Amino acid sequence: MLDDYSIRAETLGLSPKSDVKKALSQPGVIFIDVRNEEELKTQGTIDLPFLHAPCTTEACPLLSENAKTMIPDEEAVVVVFCRSGRRAGKAKQVLEEKGYKHILNAGGIDDLKDTLGSDS
C-alpha cells in the first residue's frame, strides 16, 4: 500500500506526506481515525491520541452530526486517516463543508505510520 501512495494521492486527494509530518509540530493537532471498530482491532492504531469517527465512502454520520463538539476550533489542524484514504477523503469533505480550514488526508493507517516513522 505504501508504494502506491503517489497514485492514491492523485486519485483520492491524499495530502503530501511532508504536510502530514509538519502537522505534528502544530499545537493542538487532531488525528481522526475513520475506520470501523473491527479495523481498529485487526489493524491497530497510532501511538498518538486520536478521535474515532467511523465513515463509509458515502457518509460520515458522527462527523456530520457532532463535528463542532468533537472539534470546537475550525482553525485546528486535523489529520484524517482510514485504511487507504478513500473514507478519509469523505471525512475531509464533510469537515470542509462544515467550515474547517486545515484538513489533511493522511491516507491509510500504514501510510500514516510510515509518515510518522512509527513501527507500531
BELBELSUL-V76354 format. One record per helix or strand. SS is the DSSP state (H for helix, E for strand). FROM is the first residue (numbers start at 1). TO is the last residue. If there is no record, write none. Layout:
ss = <SS/SS>
from = <FROM/FROM>
to = <TO/TO>
This chain:
ss = <H/H/E/H/E/H/E/H/E/H>
from = <2/17/30/37/51/61/77/86/102/109>
to = <12/23/33/43/52/70/82/97/108/116>
